[in-house]
Amino acid sequence: MILSVAHLDDDERMLVLGVVLEQFLAWVRAQSGAQQLRALLVFDEL
């Protein structure tokens, strides 16, 4: 999934990214241990 927040102002961008990170962290914590990579989260400032 690719999420672009370039069209938002700084406050809206921080809100959206905060919600996304909270949901991602909740998902990560709900996963059992594994030997393989299950997800990769990348932030690109370009």
PDB file of N, CA, C and O in Angstrom:
ATOM      1  N   MET A   1       0.847  -1.166   0.000  1.00  0.00           N
ATOM      2  CA  MET A   1       0.000   0.000   0.000  1.00  0.00           C
ATOM      3  C   MET A   1       0.895   1.231   0.000  1.00  0.00           C
ATOM      4  O   MET A   1       1.901   1.278   0.708  1.00  0.00           O
ATOM      5  N   ILE A   2       0.527   2.218  -0.790  1.00  0.00           N
ATOM      6  CA  ILE A   2       1.232   3.490  -0.820  1.00  0.00           C
ATOM      7  C   ILE A   2       0.261   4.568  -0.362  1.00  0.00           C
ATOM      8  O   ILE A   2      -0.859   4.674  -0.862  1.00  0.00           O
ATOM      9  N   LEU A   3       0.711   5.358   0.595  1.00  0.00           N
ATOM     10  CA  LEU A   3      -0.116   6.419   1.153  1.00  0.00           C
ATOM     11  C   LEU A   3       0.589   7.745   0.929  1.00  0.00           C
ATOM     12  O   LEU A   3       1.704   7.943   1.412  1.00  0.00           O
ATOM     13  N   SER A   4      -0.046   8.651   0.205  1.00  0.00           N
ATOM     14  CA  SER A   4       0.532   9.965  -0.047  1.00  0.00           C
ATOM     15  C   SER A   4      -0.205  11.003   0.794  1.00  0.00           C
ATOM     16  O   SER A   4      -1.434  11.079   0.777  1.00  0.00           O
ATOM     17  N   VAL A   5       0.562  11.792   1.524  1.00  0.00           N
ATOM     18  CA  VAL A   5      -0.028  12.852   2.349  1.00  0.00           C
ATOM     19  C   VAL A   5       0.497  14.219   1.919  1.00  0.00           C
ATOM     20  O   VAL A   5       0.401  15.192   2.668  1.00  0.00           O
ATOM     21  N   ALA A   6       1.054  14.287   0.710  1.00  0.00           N
ATOM     22  CA  ALA A   6       1.670  15.518   0.217  1.00  0.00           C
ATOM     23  C   ALA A   6       0.661  16.661   0.081  1.00  0.00           C
ATOM     24  O   ALA A   6       1.033  17.829   0.192  1.00  0.00           O
ATOM     25  N   HIS A   7      -0.589  16.340  -0.153  1.00  0.00           N
ATOM     26  CA  HIS A   7      -1.603  17.370  -0.365  1.00  0.00           C
ATOM     27  C   HIS A   7      -2.138  17.949   0.951  1.00  0.00           C
ATOM     28  O   HIS A   7      -2.903  18.914   0.928  1.00  0.00           O
ATOM     29  N   LEU A   8      -1.752  17.382   2.085  1.00  0.00           N
ATOM     30  CA  LEU A   8      -2.240  17.831   3.388  1.00  0.00           C
ATOM     31  C   LEU A   8      -1.310  18.879   3.986  1.00  0.00           C
ATOM     32  O   LEU A   8      -0.124  18.932   3.660  1.00  0.00           O
ATOM     33  N   ASP A   9      -1.866  19.715   4.868  1.00  0.00           N
ATOM     34  CA  ASP A   9      -0.989  20.644   5.579  1.00  0.00           C
ATOM     35  C   ASP A   9      -0.290  19.890   6.714  1.00  0.00           C
ATOM     36  O   ASP A   9      -0.593  18.722   6.959  1.00  0.00           O
ATOM     37  N   ASP A  10       0.633  20.544   7.397  1.00  0.00           N
ATOM     38  CA  ASP A  10       1.464  19.861   8.398  1.00  0.00           C
ATOM     39  C   ASP A  10       0.662  19.210   9.515  1.00  0.00           C
ATOM     40  O   ASP A  10       0.956  18.079   9.901  1.00  0.00           O
ATOM     41  N   ASP A  11      -0.352  19.905  10.046  1.00  0.00           N
ATOM     42  CA  ASP A  11      -1.159  19.334  11.137  1.00  0.00           C
ATOM     43  C   ASP A  11      -1.936  18.109  10.676  1.00  0.00           C
ATOM     44  O   ASP A  11      -1.981  17.099  11.379  1.00  0.00           O
ATOM     45  N   GLU A  12      -2.551  18.194   9.496  1.00  0.00           N
ATOM     46  CA  GLU A  12      -3.299  17.054   8.968  1.00  0.00           C
ATOM     47  C   GLU A  12      -2.368  15.879   8.680  1.00  0.00           C
ATOM     48  O   GLU A  12      -2.718  14.725   8.927  1.00  0.00           O
ATOM     49  N   ARG A  13      -1.184  16.180   8.156  1.00  0.00           N
ATOM     50  CA  ARG A  13      -0.201  15.136   7.847  1.00  0.00           C
ATOM     51  C   ARG A  13       0.206  14.388   9.114  1.00  0.00           C
ATOM     52  O   ARG A  13       0.273  13.159   9.117  1.00  0.00           O
ATOM     53  N   MET A  14       0.474  15.123  10.182  1.00  0.00           N
ATOM     54  CA  MET A  14       0.866  14.495  11.439  1.00  0.00           C
ATOM     55  C   MET A  14      -0.267  13.633  12.006  1.00  0.00           C
ATOM     56  O   MET A  14      -0.019  12.551  12.539  1.00  0.00           O
ATOM     57  N   LEU A  15      -1.495  14.107  11.889  1.00  0.00           N
ATOM     58  CA  LEU A  15      -2.640  13.338  12.369  1.00  0.00           C
ATOM     59  C   LEU A  15      -2.777  12.028  11.599  1.00  0.00           C
ATOM     60  O   LEU A  15      -2.912  10.965  12.204  1.00  0.00           O
ATOM     61  N   VAL A  16      -2.744  12.096  10.286  1.00  0.00           N
ATOM     62  CA  VAL A  16      -2.894  10.899   9.451  1.00  0.00           C
ATOM     63  C   VAL A  16      -1.761   9.910   9.723  1.00  0.00           C
ATOM     64  O   VAL A  16      -2.009   8.717   9.902  1.00  0.00           O
ATOM     65  N   LEU A  17      -0.528  10.394   9.754  1.00  0.00           N
ATOM     66  CA  LEU A  17       0.594   9.495   9.992  1.00  0.00           C
ATOM     67  C   LEU A  17       0.551   8.897  11.392  1.00  0.00           C
ATOM     68  O   LEU A  17       0.931   7.742  11.585  1.00  0.00           O
ATOM     69  N   GLY A  18       0.092   9.670  12.368  1.00  0.00           N
ATOM     70  CA  GLY A  18      -0.053   9.139  13.722  1.00  0.00           C
ATOM     71  C   GLY A  18      -1.057   8.001  13.780  1.00  0.00           C
ATOM     72  O   GLY A  18      -0.809   6.983  14.426  1.00  0.00           O
ATOM     73  N   VAL A  19      -2.184   8.169  13.112  1.00  0.00           N
ATOM     74  CA  VAL A  19      -3.216   7.116  13.090  1.00  0.00           C
ATOM     75  C   VAL A  19      -2.698   5.882  12.373  1.00  0.00           C
ATOM     76  O   VAL A  19      -2.905   4.762  12.840  1.00  0.00           O
ATOM     77  N   VAL A  20      -2.027   6.073  11.246  1.00  0.00           N
ATOM     78  CA  VAL A  20      -1.484   4.935  10.491  1.00  0.00           C
ATOM     79  C   VAL A  20      -0.461   4.182  11.338  1.00  0.00           C
ATOM     80  O   VAL A  20      -0.476   2.952  11.381  1.00  0.00           O
ATOM     81  N   LEU A  21       0.423   4.911  12.007  1.00  0.00           N
ATOM     82  CA  LEU A  21       1.431   4.258  12.839  1.00  0.00           C
ATOM     83  C   LEU A  21       0.820   3.519  14.018  1.00  0.00           C
ATOM     84  O   LEU A  21       1.281   2.434  14.371  1.00  0.00           O
ATOM     85  N   GLU A  22      -0.207   4.085  14.628  1.00  0.00           N
ATOM     86  CA  GLU A  22      -0.889   3.393  15.729  1.00  0.00           C
ATOM     87  C   GLU A  22      -1.504   2.088  15.254  1.00  0.00           C
ATOM     88  O   GLU A  22      -1.390   1.067  15.932  1.00  0.00           O
ATOM     89  N   GLN A  23      -2.157   2.111  14.095  1.00  0.00           N
ATOM     90  CA  GLN A  23      -2.778   0.904  13.556  1.00  0.00           C
ATOM     91  C   GLN A  23      -1.725  -0.133  13.173  1.00  0.00           C
ATOM     92  O   GLN A  23      -1.911  -1.327  13.409  1.00  0.00           O
ATOM     93  N   PHE A  24      -0.627   0.320  12.587  1.00  0.00           N
ATOM     94  CA  PHE A  24       0.452  -0.599  12.220  1.00  0.00           C
ATOM     95  C   PHE A  24       1.053  -1.245  13.456  1.00  0.00           C
ATOM     96  O   PHE A  24       1.296  -2.452  13.469  1.00  0.00           O
ATOM     97  N   LEU A  25       1.295  -0.459  14.490  1.00  0.00           N
ATOM     98  CA  LEU A  25       1.856  -0.996  15.723  1.00  0.00           C
ATOM     99  C   LEU A  25       0.901  -1.994  16.381  1.00  0.00           C
ATOM    100  O   LEU A  25       1.341  -3.020  16.900  1.00  0.00           O
ATOM    101  N   ALA A  26      -0.382  -1.705  16.364  1.00  0.00           N
ATOM    102  CA  ALA A  26      -1.362  -2.647  16.919  1.00  0.00           C
ATOM    103  C   ALA A  26      -1.330  -3.963  16.151  1.00  0.00           C
ATOM    104  O   ALA A  26      -1.408  -5.033  16.753  1.00  0.00           O
ATOM    105  N   TRP A  27      -1.216  -3.892  14.831  1.00  0.00           N
ATOM    106  CA  TRP A  27      -1.154  -5.102  14.016  1.00  0.00           C
ATOM    107  C   TRP A  27       0.122  -5.892  14.333  1.00  0.00           C
ATOM    108  O   TRP A  27       0.076  -7.113  14.483  1.00  0.00           O
ATOM    109  N   VAL A  28       1.266  -5.189  14.434  1.00  0.00           N
ATOM    110  CA  VAL A  28       2.537  -5.848  14.728  1.00  0.00           C
ATOM    111  C   VAL A  28       2.474  -6.568  16.072  1.00  0.00           C
ATOM    112  O   VAL A  28       2.925  -7.708  16.189  1.00  0.00           O
ATOM    113  N   ARG A  29       1.926  -5.917  17.068  1.00  0.00           N
ATOM    114  CA  ARG A  29       1.841  -6.523  18.400  1.00  0.00           C
ATOM    115  C   ARG A  29       0.908  -7.724  18.442  1.00  0.00           C
ATOM    116  O   ARG A  29       1.058  -8.588  19.306  1.00  0.00           O
ATOM    117  N   ALA A  30      -0.048  -7.797  17.531  1.00  0.00           N
ATOM    118  CA  ALA A  30      -0.998  -8.911  17.502  1.00  0.00           C
ATOM    119  C   ALA A  30      -0.431 -10.141  16.786  1.00  0.00           C
ATOM    120  O   ALA A  30      -1.014 -11.222  16.861  1.00  0.00           O
ATOM    121  N   GLN A  31       0.701  -9.983  16.093  1.00  0.00           N
ATOM    122  CA  GLN A  31       1.293 -11.085  15.338  1.00  0.00           C
ATOM    123  C   GLN A  31       2.119 -11.979  16.251  1.00  0.00           C
ATOM    124  O   GLN A  31       2.724 -11.527  17.223  1.00  0.00           O
ATOM    125  N   SER A  32       2.124 -13.249  15.911  1.00  0.00           N
ATOM    126  CA  SER A  32       3.003 -14.174  16.626  1.00  0.00           C
ATOM    127  C   SER A  32       4.407 -14.071  16.030  1.00  0.00           C
ATOM    128  O   SER A  32       4.596 -13.489  14.961  1.00  0.00           O
ATOM    129  N   GLY A  33       5.375 -14.634  16.723  1.00  0.00           N
ATOM    130  CA  GLY A  33       6.750 -14.601  16.240  1.00  0.00           C
ATOM    131  C   GLY A  33       6.907 -15.360  14.928  1.00  0.00           C
ATOM    132  O   GLY A  33       6.182 -16.319  14.666  1.00  0.00           O
ATOM    133  N   ALA A  34       7.858 -14.923  14.108  1.00  0.00           N
ATOM    134  CA  ALA A  34       8.089 -15.579  12.816  1.00  0.00           C
ATOM    135  C   ALA A  34       9.548 -15.386  12.420  1.00  0.00           C
ATOM    136  O   ALA A  34      10.215 -14.460  12.880  1.00  0.00           O
ATOM    137  N   GLN A  35      10.022 -16.263  11.572  1.00  0.00           N
ATOM    138  CA  GLN A  35      11.386 -16.164  11.058  1.00  0.00           C
ATOM    139  C   GLN A  35      11.479 -15.277   9.819  1.00  0.00           C
ATOM    140  O   GLN A  35      12.549 -14.755   9.509  1.00  0.00           O
ATOM    141  N   GLN A  36      10.356 -15.104   9.105  1.00  0.00           N
ATOM    142  CA  GLN A  36      10.363 -14.313   7.886  1.00  0.00           C
ATOM    143  C   GLN A  36       9.821 -12.898   8.133  1.00  0.00           C
ATOM    144  O   GLN A  36       9.059 -12.659   9.070  1.00  0.00           O
ATOM    145  N   LEU A  37      10.226 -11.996   7.286  1.00  0.00           N
ATOM    146  CA  LEU A  37       9.727 -10.632   7.323  1.00  0.00           C
ATOM    147  C   LEU A  37       8.274 -10.618   6.877  1.00  0.00           C
ATOM    148  O   LEU A  37       7.941 -11.175   5.831  1.00  0.00           O
ATOM    149  N   ARG A  38       7.415  -9.994   7.650  1.00  0.00           N
ATOM    150  CA  ARG A  38       5.990  -9.938   7.317  1.00  0.00           C
ATOM    151  C   ARG A  38       5.561  -8.576   6.797  1.00  0.00           C
ATOM    152  O   ARG A  38       4.590  -8.473   6.048  1.00  0.00           O
ATOM    153  N   ALA A  39       6.268  -7.547   7.182  1.00  0.00           N
ATOM    154  CA  ALA A  39       5.878  -6.203   6.762  1.00  0.00           C
ATOM    155  C   ALA A  39       7.107  -5.309   6.776  1.00  0.00           C
ATOM    156  O   ALA A  39       8.067  -5.557   7.505  1.00  0.00           O
ATOM    157  N   LEU A  40       7.060  -4.281   5.969  1.00  0.00           N
ATOM    158  CA  LEU A  40       8.124  -3.288   5.926  1.00  0.00           C
ATOM    159  C   LEU A  40       7.460  -1.928   5.803  1.00  0.00           C
ATOM    160  O   LEU A  40       6.667  -1.697   4.890  1.00  0.00           O
ATOM    161  N   LEU A  41       7.779  -1.046   6.704  1.00  0.00           N
ATOM    162  CA  LEU A  41       7.218   0.302   6.708  1.00  0.00           C
ATOM    163  C   LEU A  41       8.333   1.267   6.344  1.00  0.00           C
ATOM    164  O   LEU A  41       9.371   1.305   7.005  1.00  0.00           O
ATOM    165  N   VAL A  42       8.116   2.045   5.296  1.00  0.00           N
ATOM    166  CA  VAL A  42       9.138   2.971   4.794  1.00  0.00           C
ATOM    167  C   VAL A  42       8.538   4.365   4.728  1.00  0.00           C
ATOM    168  O   VAL A  42       7.427   4.551   4.231  1.00  0.00           O
ATOM    169  N   PHE A  43       9.276   5.339   5.230  1.00  0.00           N
ATOM    170  CA  PHE A  43       8.909   6.746   5.106  1.00  0.00           C
ATOM    171  C   PHE A  43       9.873   7.383   4.114  1.00  0.00           C
ATOM    172  O   PHE A  43      11.090   7.268   4.262  1.00  0.00           O
ATOM    173  N   ASP A  44       9.336   8.047   3.114  1.00  0.00           N
ATOM    174  CA  ASP A  44      10.162   8.719   2.120  1.00  0.00           C
ATOM    175  C   ASP A  44       9.782  10.189   2.105  1.00  0.00           C
ATOM    176  O   ASP A  44       8.634  10.535   1.827  1.00  0.00           O
ATOM    177  N   GLU A  45      10.725  11.039   2.399  1.00  0.00           N
ATOM    178  CA  GLU A  45      10.459  12.468   2.512  1.00  0.00           C
ATOM    179  C   GLU A  45      10.540  13.199   1.178  1.00  0.00           C
ATOM    180  O   GLU A  45      10.269  14.398   1.112  1.00  0.00           O
ATOM    181  N   LEU A  46      10.905  12.498   0.130  1.00  0.00           N
ATOM    182  CA  LEU A  46      11.016  13.169  -1.165  1.00  0.00           C
ATOM    183  C   LEU A  46       9.669  13.580  -1.615  1.00  0.00           C
ATOM    184  O   LEU A  46       9.529  14.166  -2.689  1.00  0.00           O
TER     185      LEU A  46
END
